[in-house]
């Protein structure tokens, strides 16, 4: 079992819709969780970090964390074609010395 | 301020050659990570430095891989006797402290022929 699991997709949504991306992790001791966006041929860039259970909103993005279920999600509201990318879920190890990445979910927003 | 920089951006090596990949982290960042990313996969952890100390090298795939950060700033990932399976993008990331957001460099795309 991998440390971080994501649905690889591809996920397609129409412009203006809500895109929902999900991630589960195996280390119950993890305390730090991140969503990165990666365009083809580019390096990952941070979208959101979340450390506490519940929701965290930043513009059109909302991250949700449920430590009891070991589940992290990212909602993108009013999806735009420029949101088309691969979204990577990352979880820091208990000691913070390793980050585990999922394989990424490919999102396409159709104009 | 300046972000993380990596050089070279692209490297073509013949099988058996040694290569050295450089990472300049964000100034003041204590933590530095190296990752290997194969096509269609997420980044895979290779090694972690806190200042000049290499605290975790459990992700290095073989003893041909070696990393150093002698003065706690610039880091070099060295691959000896490169093999075709070493072809990948090598990403460097730095963070202010462990557990915190990592900022990635542009990566070095290595192709071993």
Interface residues (C-beta under 8 A of the other chain):
Chain A: X4 X31 X32 X34 X36 X42 X43 X44 X45 X46 X49 X88 X90 X92 X95 X96 X97 X98 X99 X100 X101 X102 X103 X104
Chain B: X31 X33 X35 X40 X41 X42 X43 X44 X45 X48 X50 X55 X56 X58 X59 X91 X93 X97 X98 X99 X100 X101 X102 X103 X104 X105 X106 X107
